Amino acid sequence: MIDRRLNPISDAELERRWKVVRAMMRERGLDALVMQNNNDWLGGYVKWFTDFPAYNGYPRTVLFHLNDAMTVIDMGPAGGRRGFEGRHAIHRGVGDLITTPAFTSIAYTDGYQGELALGELRRRAYKRIGMIGRGAMPYRFVTQIEQGLAGKTEIVDATEEVDAIKAIKSEEEMILIRRCAEMQDEIFARVCKKVKPGMRDNDITALAQYEGRLLGSEQGLFLGTSAPLGEPANFADRYLQGRVLQKGEHFALLIENAGPGGMYTEIARTIVFGKATNELLDGFETVKEAQTYTLSKIRPGVPARDIAAAHDAFMAARGVGPEKRLYAHGQGYDLVERPLIREDETMTIQAGMNLAVHPGYETSSQWAVICDNYIVGQDGPGECLHKTPKQIFEL
């Protein structure tokens, strides 16, 4: 078999994940876990369990059994079924790969994957199963399983337990996270060498994406827009990147792509094609200080909501008001994963978490922002994973 994978995780790492999850399942009396994702920006559960991403809106369902290899339901020919007995070189840990041509854009196929998953669960006559990320699954998929197993199988939510496990990175995962940050530093450096007035905003982000792909990136988002000095240059996706950058203007660039192996970090800096105004420089210093302040509060055992409250007080004291966005959060196979540093998060900070910290604020004349990643150690955050200088870049 020709192995076409870009950067597969090791067998040992997959075995580690499965082992710790199955220990949790035994504690909770769970016979299986049910999950489904359809993208690899915010669909990291199936990637974490199988090292095979969901992508392009196509649903991929995983049944993770306590005492058997996984069942995977994926895009493919109707009635397709391949038995791997957990020994396939690419679909590792998978017992059966079942396929059906179901599309999220075609309503009458909504039940196809649910029917197959329900059939597998019924056949095994499980007493208790856990669902992961049920709120993100299609309504019909969830109701098919709930109604089809009613009175026979107890269904509980196991998301909290899996999130807690997934948030703590292994040594192998940390290596991939650091590689992603190094890649993004290089992307930003290459963009600074090639970007120039006369380019559309989309040209700049396309350049960042291109350089990232050359460096091993597997997926991601590239946000940014240009504006004259004295107007905010906001983050925006491709649809709003049609403006042509002019000399003397500035551009805010957010690079949030996955590195080799699929782990995410993200970096944001502002580029000025000329001289930055004092207002822009002062705004950047404010968010840089805010990032440093947040890092001083990040310690194992500290509730994430307490850090968010401290940050709001810090920003309010500087006259820019409390944070309304999500300004810091975990990352891994998901661009945004727990813990969220905000008031509604129940998790506490733990060593081994990968956190993106990106305070920012907007006025009528500027968008001030910074973004970098840190891995939490036993005594707090380690060194910044990104080595790009924390400054406004004047080109």
Helices and strands as residue ranges (DSSP letters): H 11-28, E 32-37, H 44-50, E 60-65, E 70-75, E 80-83, E 94-100, G 107-109, H 112-124, E 128-131, G 134-136, H 139-148, E 154-157, H 159-167, H 171-194, H 201-214, E 219-227, G 238-240, E 250-258, E 267-272, H 278-297, H 304-317, E 328-330, E 337-340, E 354-357, E 360-362, E 367-369, E 372-377, E 380-381, E 393-394
